[in-house]
Amino acid sequence: MAWTQTHRLLTNRRQYDIGYRSHVLDDIATGTLDDSLVVLNGPRRVGKSVAMLDAIATMCTRQDVDSRQLIHVPCDGMRDRDLRRVITLGRALTTSVDTTGPHRRVWFFDEISDLPGWTSILKQARDLTGFGDDTVIATGSRWAGAEDIYGNLMAGRAGTGNRRRVRQLLPMSFRDYLVSTNPSLPQPPVVHPADLQSADTQSTLRELMFRVDEYDLAWQDYLTCGGFPRAVAEYTGTGAVSRAFSADVLGWLRTDIDPDSSQPSVPLLLAELASRTASPLNIRHVTDVLNYGSRGMLDRRLNRMINSHAVLLCRQVGDDGRPLSGAQHKLYLVDPILAWTPSRTNPSLPEPDFTQLTEAVLAVTLARRLDDLTEGRWADDDTIGYARTGSGAEVDLAPVLVATPSGSALTTPIESKWVDTSWQGEAKTINGKYGRGILATKSILDLDHNVWAVPAPLVALLL
């Protein structure tokens, strides 16, 4: 275990360690080894590599695992023939572990998604060699359309166990943030998205009535720093996210969105998306505003942002909770730091609005929960939706179909209005459309009407 004291990523974490640990690979690190294949996706800088190293460190302490079974493969800069050779040599060089009988290898392929054709290579190795009996974890920062992840890796090659095969590691949620920075503040139990207005939820919320202002302050802090672990550590320690980290985030986005674009291009696009969070995106108008010249250029960049886990897609849905074809989409930046990056790296650009940040965080929180309940919904762009009323008004997070123990149901509608007065006027749209729902407010808690007023941070915690 001496390697954990010297590994660069783990030693770097110590500079910004607030105690947060992702549990996304815990079932593999502590569970029975089988022939599972797991794909772990998420944005860069979120900690996928560190989560992988933590899993390896845990497995090294197990009495039933020989460290020679564990094969860690950083894939940056690899070519297809390099990957094939690593798989062949990795099994050949660890044959000594099989002297007392066959042992499964556990492969950790880090940032493999940058290697063209990686899914086909793993497919062939799973089909033709003993690699098909091993446990495989592959991480990546891009869900590239050219890689048929489901067809090549999930169709009969993801193992015989019941493990979750496609996973997301996203920035810290508001609940994660509170656990790390304000553990004394009570956290209500998580509620199923279809049961947000249950009697039990009502009782839970009433017990928190006198702590609403504390949640509001914590929420504003979270909206300022977001959930990337280093950003949270910097903000907690100094009261600000460093320009250096903002520059790192911008560098990731430039690499993934369009490495050949001009330097101001990505901040301008981020600022435009942040300012239009509350409305469906008019592609033609944004194309003109950003002077892209063609809609195709904007479409390509937005698709890359979605595939790089920087943006969440929100479709318009009908009353049955199903997406409507041909309708405009809404787009949400997946973390507040992405909305702050333009102004932090270029002071001439505007700072984001807290009302719009609140809507975006709630949207991402609900999408994460829906993906937790049904594997693959995030990757399939099939999570949240918005709805229009007959008069053209919008409900931010309309009911969508969700799995329950007794079948499928519709989620509770949510409208985001970050207000602390006159909330019932703001609730008319959602009340008129559904006759129920939750209005996410700044600091108002009122549970005595068809539509409940609930502070946004409590909505996020319930989800």
C-alpha positions in Angstrom: 0.0 0.0 0.0 3.0 2.3 -0.1 2.0 3.4 -3.5 -1.0 5.3 -2.1 1.4 7.6 -0.3 3.3 8.6 -3.4 0.8 8.4 -6.3 0.5 11.9 -7.8 -3.3 12.1 -8.0 -3.7 10.9 -4.4 -1.0 13.3 -3.0 -2.6 16.1 -5.0 -6.0 15.4 -3.4 -4.5 16.0 0.0 -4.1 19.7 -0.8 -7.9 20.0 -1.3 -9.3 17.1 0.8 -12.6 18.0 2.5 -13.4 14.4 3.3 -15.6 13.7 0.3 -15.3 10.3 -1.3 -17.3 9.0 -4.2 -19.0 5.6 -3.6 -19.6 4.9 -7.3 -17.3 1.9 -7.3 -17.8 0.6 -3.8 -19.7 -2.5 -4.8 -16.8 -3.6 -6.9 -14.1 -2.6 -4.4 -15.8 -4.6 -1.6 -18.0 -7.1 -3.3 -17.6 -10.6 -4.8 -15.6 -10.5 -8.0 -17.4 -11.6 -11.2 -17.3 -11.1 -14.9 -18.9 -7.6 -14.8 -18.0 -4.9 -17.3 -18.7 -1.4 -16.0 -18.5 1.9 -17.9 -18.0 5.0 -15.7 -18.7 8.3 -17.4 -18.5 11.9 -16.1 -16.9 15.3 -16.9 -13.2 15.9 -16.6 -11.8 17.1 -13.2 -14.7 15.4 -11.3 -12.6 12.7 -9.8 -13.1 9.5 -11.9 -9.4 8.6 -11.8 -9.2 9.2 -8.0 -12.4 7.1 -7.5 -10.7 4.3 -9.4 -7.5 4.5 -7.4 -9.5 4.5 -4.1 -11.2 1.3 -5.3 -7.8 -0.3 -6.1 -6.5 0.7 -2.6 -9.5 -0.9 -1.0 -9.1 -4.1 -2.9 -5.4 -4.2 -2.0 -6.5 -4.6 1.7 -8.7 -7.6 1.0 -7.6 -11.0 2.1 -9.4 -12.7 -0.8 -7.7 -10.6 -3.5 -4.1 -10.9 -4.6 -2.7 -7.5 -5.7 -1.4 -9.2 -8.9 -5.1 -9.6 -10.0 -5.4 -5.8 -10.2 -4.3 -4.2 -13.5 -4.5 -0.4 -13.8 -4.1 1.0 -17.3 -3.9 4.8 -17.9 -5.1 5.1 -21.5 -4.0 8.7 -22.3 -2.1 8.8 -25.6 -2.8 5.1 -26.5 -3.5 3.8 -29.9 -5.7 0.8 -30.8 -2.7 -1.5 -31.1 -1.4 -0.4 -27.7 -4.7 -1.3 -26.1 -4.7 -4.8 -27.7 -1.1 -5.4 -26.6 -1.8 -4.3 -23.0 -4.7 -6.7 -22.7 -2.6 -9.6 -24.0 0.5 -8.7 -21.9 -1.6 -7.9 -18.8 -2.9 -11.5 -18.6 0.4 -13.0 -19.6 2.4 -11.1 -17.0 0.1 -12.1 -14.2 -0.1 -15.8 -14.8 1.7 -16.4 -11.5 -1.5 -15.5 -9.7 -3.1 -18.7 -11.2 -0.7 -21.2 -9.5 -3.4 -22.2 -7.0 -6.2 -22.1 -9.5 -7.7 -19.5 -11.9 -8.2 -16.0 -10.6 -10.2 -13.2 -12.2 -8.2 -10.1 -13.1 -9.7 -6.8 -12.3 -9.0 -4.3 -15.1 -9.1 -0.5 -14.5 -8.9 1.3 -17.9 -8.7 5.0 -17.1 -9.9 7.6 -19.6 -10.3 5.0 -22.4 -12.9 7.0 -24.2 -10.4 9.2 -26.0 -9.1 6.1 -27.9 -11.0 5.6 -31.2 -12.4 2.1 -31.5 -12.0 1.2 -27.9 -15.4 -0.5 -27.6 -14.6 -2.8 -30.6 -11.3 -3.8 -29.1 -12.8 -4.7 -25.7 -15.6 -6.5 -27.5 -13.2 -8.7 -29.4 -11.1 -9.4 -26.3 -14.3 -10.3 -24.3 -15.4 -12.7 -27.1 -12.1 -14.4 -27.9 -9.9 -14.5 -24.8 -10.0 -15.1 -21.0 -10.5 -11.4 -20.7 -14.2 -12.2 -21.0 -14.1 -13.8 -17.5 -12.5 -10.7 -15.9 -14.0 -7.8 -14.1 -13.5 -4.6 -16.2 -14.0 -1.0 -15.3 -13.6 1.6 -18.0 -13.8 5.3 -17.4 -14.2 8.1 -19.9 -15.1 11.7 -20.2 -17.0 11.5 -23.5 -20.0 9.5 -24.5 -19.1 9.5 -28.2 -21.8 8.6 -30.7 -19.2 6.8 -32.9 -18.6 4.3 -30.1 -21.4 1.7 -29.9 -21.1 1.2 -26.1 -24.4 -0.7 -25.7 -24.0 -2.8 -28.9 -20.3 -3.7 -28.4 -20.1 -4.0 -24.6 -23.5 -4.5 -23.1 -25.1 -7.0 -25.4 -24.1 -10.2 -23.7 -20.6 -8.9 -22.7 -21.3 -7.0 -19.5 -21.2 -10.1 -17.3 -23.7 -12.4 -15.6 -24.1 -10.4 -12.4 -26.6 -7.7 -11.5 -24.2 -4.8 -11.2 -25.0 -1.5 -12.7 -23.2 -1.4 -16.0 -23.4 2.3 -17.1 -22.6 4.8 -14.3 -22.2 8.5 -14.0 -19.8 10.3 -11.7 -20.9 13.9 -11.6 -19.9 16.8 -9.4 -21.0 16.7 -5.7 -24.7 17.1 -5.2 -26.1 19.6 -2.7 -26.5 16.7 -0.3 -22.8 15.7 -0.8 -21.8 19.4 -0.3 -23.7 19.6 3.0 -22.2 16.4 4.3 -18.7 17.7 3.7 -19.1 21.4 4.7 -22.1 21.7 7.1 -22.7 18.2 8.6 -24.7 19.7 11.6 -27.5 20.8 9.3 -30.2 18.1 9.2 -30.7 16.3 5.9 -34.2 15.0 5.2 -34.5 11.5 3.8 -34.5 11.1 0.1 -38.0 10.7 -1.4 -39.1 9.0 -4.6 -39.7 11.7 -7.3 -43.3 10.5 -7.6 -44.0 11.0 -3.9 -42.7 14.5 -3.2 -46.2 15.6 -1.9 -46.8 12.6 0.4 -48.0 13.0 4.0 -44.6 11.7 5.2 -42.8 14.3 3.2 -45.1 17.0 4.6 -44.3 15.9 8.1 -40.6 15.9 7.4 -40.6 19.4 5.9 -42.6 20.9 8.9 -39.9 19.7 11.2 -37.4 21.8 9.3 -39.5 25.0 9.4 -37.2 27.0 11.7 -34.0 26.2 9.8 -35.0 27.4 6.4 -32.6 30.4 6.5 -29.6 28.1 7.2 -30.5 26.0 4.2 -30.8 29.2 2.1 -27.3 30.4 3.0 -25.8 27.0 2.3 -27.6 26.9 -1.0 -26.2 30.2 -2.0 -22.7 29.0 -1.2 -23.3 25.9 -3.3 -24.5 28.0 -6.2 -21.3 30.0 -6.0 -18.8 27.2 -5.9 -20.6 24.2 -7.5 -19.7 20.6 -6.7 -16.3 19.9 -8.2 -14.4 18.7 -5.2 -11.4 21.0 -5.7 -13.7 24.0 -6.2 -15.6 23.2 -3.0 -12.4 22.8 -1.0 -11.1 26.2 -2.3 -14.3 28.0 -1.6 -14.6 26.4 1.9 -11.0 27.3 2.7 -10.7 30.8 1.2 -14.2 32.0 0.3 -13.5 31.8 -3.4 -12.8 29.4 -6.3 -9.4 30.1 -7.7 -8.9 31.5 -11.2 -6.5 28.6 -11.7 -9.3 26.1 -11.3 -11.6 28.1 -13.5 -8.9 28.1 -16.2 -8.5 24.4 -15.8 -12.3 23.9 -16.4 -12.1 26.2 -19.4 -9.2 24.2 -20.8 -11.2 21.0 -20.5 -14.1 22.5 -22.3 -12.0 23.9 -25.1 -10.4 20.5 -25.6 -13.7 18.7 -25.8 -15.9 21.2 -27.5 -13.7 22.6 -30.2 -9.9 22.7 -29.8 -9.5 24.7 -33.0 -11.8 27.5 -32.0 -10.7 31.0 -31.0 -9.9 31.5 -27.3 -13.0 33.6 -26.4 -15.3 31.2 -28.2 -16.1 28.8 -25.3 -16.6 31.4 -22.6 -19.0 33.3 -24.9 -21.0 30.1 -25.5 -21.1 29.2 -21.8 -22.3 32.7 -20.9 -25.0 32.5 -23.6 -26.2 29.1 -22.3 -26.2 30.3 -18.7 -28.3 33.4 -19.6 -30.9 31.3 -21.4 -31.3 28.5 -18.8 -34.9 29.4 -18.1 -36.1 29.2 -21.7 -36.0 26.7 -24.6 -33.0 27.4 -26.8 -33.6 29.2 -30.0 -30.8 27.7 -32.1 -31.1 30.3 -34.9 -31.0 33.2 -32.6 -28.0 31.9 -30.6 -26.2 31.2 -33.9 -26.6 34.8 -34.9 -25.7 36.2 -31.5 -22.5 34.2 -31.4 -21.7 34.9 -35.1 -21.2 31.2 -35.9 -22.2 31.6 -39.5 -24.2 28.3 -39.6 -26.5 26.4 -37.3 -24.4 23.3 -37.9 -21.4 24.8 -36.0 -23.6 25.4 -32.9 -25.2 22.0 -33.2 -21.8 20.3 -33.2 -20.6 22.2 -30.2 -23.8 21.6 -28.2 -23.6 17.9 -29.0 -20.0 17.8 -27.8 -21.0 19.5 -24.6 -23.7 17.0 -24.0 -21.4 14.1 -24.8 -18.7 15.6 -22.5 -21.2 15.8 -19.6 -21.1 19.6 -19.4 -24.7 20.1 -20.5 -28.0 18.3 -19.7 -30.7 18.0 -22.3 -34.3 18.8 -21.3 -37.0 17.9 -23.8 -40.5 19.2 -24.0 -43.0 16.5 -22.9 -46.7 16.0 -23.3 -49.2 15.2 -20.6 -48.3 11.6 -20.7 -44.7 12.4 -19.7 -43.3 11.4 -23.1 -41.0 13.6 -25.2 -42.6 15.6 -28.1 -40.8 15.3 -31.4 -39.7 18.4 -33.2 -40.0 20.7 -30.1 -37.2 23.0 -28.9 -35.0 21.7 -26.1 -33.8 23.4 -22.9 -30.2 23.0 -21.9 -28.8 23.1 -18.4 -25.1 23.4 -17.4 -24.5 20.5 -15.1 -22.7 22.4 -12.4 -22.7 26.1 -11.3 -18.9 26.4 -11.9 -19.6 26.2 -15.6 -21.9 29.2 -15.4 -19.3 31.1 -13.4 -16.3 30.3 -15.6 -17.0 33.0 -18.2 -17.0 35.9 -15.7 -14.1 34.4 -13.6 -11.9 34.1 -16.6 -13.1 37.2 -18.4 -14.4 40.0 -16.1 -16.2 41.7 -19.1 -18.7 38.8 -19.2 -21.7 38.8 -16.9 -22.0 36.8 -13.7 -24.8 34.2 -13.7 -28.2 34.8 -12.1 -29.0 32.9 -8.9 -32.6 32.3 -10.0 -31.4 30.6 -13.2 -28.6 28.7 -11.3 -31.3 27.4 -8.9 -33.4 26.0 -11.8 -30.4 24.4 -13.4 -29.3 22.7 -10.2 -32.8 21.3 -9.5 -33.0 20.1 -13.0 -29.7 18.3 -12.8 -30.6 16.9 -9.3 -33.8 15.4 -10.6 -32.1 14.0 -13.7 -29.5 12.3 -11.6 -32.2 10.7 -9.4 -34.1 9.4 -12.5 -30.8 7.9 -13.8 -30.3 6.2 -10.4 -33.7 4.7 -10.6 -33.3 3.4 -14.2 -29.8 2.8 -15.6 -28.8 4.6 -18.7 -31.5 7.4 -18.8 -28.8 10.1 -18.6 -26.8 8.6 -21.4 -29.9 8.3 -23.5 -30.9 11.9 -22.9 -34.1 10.6 -21.4 -34.4 12.2 -18.0 -36.2 15.5 -17.3 -38.7 17.4 -19.4 -40.6 20.7 -19.5 -44.2 21.4 -20.5 -46.1 24.2 -22.1 -49.6 25.3 -21.1 -52.3 26.3 -23.5 -51.4 29.9 -23.0 -47.7 29.3 -23.9 -46.4 29.4 -20.3 -43.9 26.7 -19.2 -43.6 24.4 -16.3 -39.9 23.9 -15.7 -39.8 20.2 -14.6 -43.0 18.6 -15.8 -44.1 15.1 -14.8 -42.1 12.3 -16.6 -42.4 8.6 -16.4 -40.4 7.0 -13.6 -40.0 3.5 -12.3 -41.6 2.6 -9.0 -41.8 -0.8 -7.1 -45.3 -1.2 -8.4 -44.7 -0.2 -12.0 -44.3 3.2 -13.6 -45.7 6.5 -12.4 -45.3 10.2 -13.2 -43.0 12.4 -11.2 -44.3 15.4 -9.1 -44.2 18.6 -11.2 -41.7 21.2 -10.0 -41.6 24.9 -10.9 -38.5 26.9 -9.9 -39.2 30.4 -8.7 -36.5 31.7 -6.4 -38.7 34.1 -4.5 -39.3 35.0 -0.9 -42.6 36.8 -1.2 -45.9 36.6 -3.1 -45.4 33.0 -4.1 -49.0 32.1 -4.8 -49.1 34.3 -7.9 -46.0 32.4 -9.1 -47.8 29.1 -8.6 -50.7 29.8 -10.9 -49.1 28.2 -13.9 -48.3 24.9 -12.3 -51.6 24.8 -10.4 -53.5 25.6 -13.5 -51.7 22.9 -15.5 -51.6 20.0 -12.9 -53.6 21.1 -9.9 -50.6 20.0 -7.7 -46.9 20.2 -7.6 -44.0 22.0 -5.8 -42.9 25.6 -6.3 -39.2 25.8 -5.4 -38.7 29.1 -3.6 -35.9 30.9 -2.0 -37.0 30.7 1.6 -40.8 30.2 1.7 -42.2 26.9 3.2 -46.0 26.7 2.9 -47.6 23.2 2.7 -51.3 24.2 3.0 -52.3 24.4 -0.7 -52.5 22.1 -3.7 -49.1 23.5 -4.8 -46.6 23.5 -2.0 -44.0 26.2 -1.6 -40.7 24.5 -0.6 -37.3 26.2 -0.4 -35.1 25.0 -3.3 -32.4 23.5 -1.1 -34.9 21.3 0.6 -36.3 20.2 -2.8 -32.8 19.2 -3.8 -32.3 17.3 -0.6 -35.6 15.4 -1.0 -34.5 14.3 -4.5 
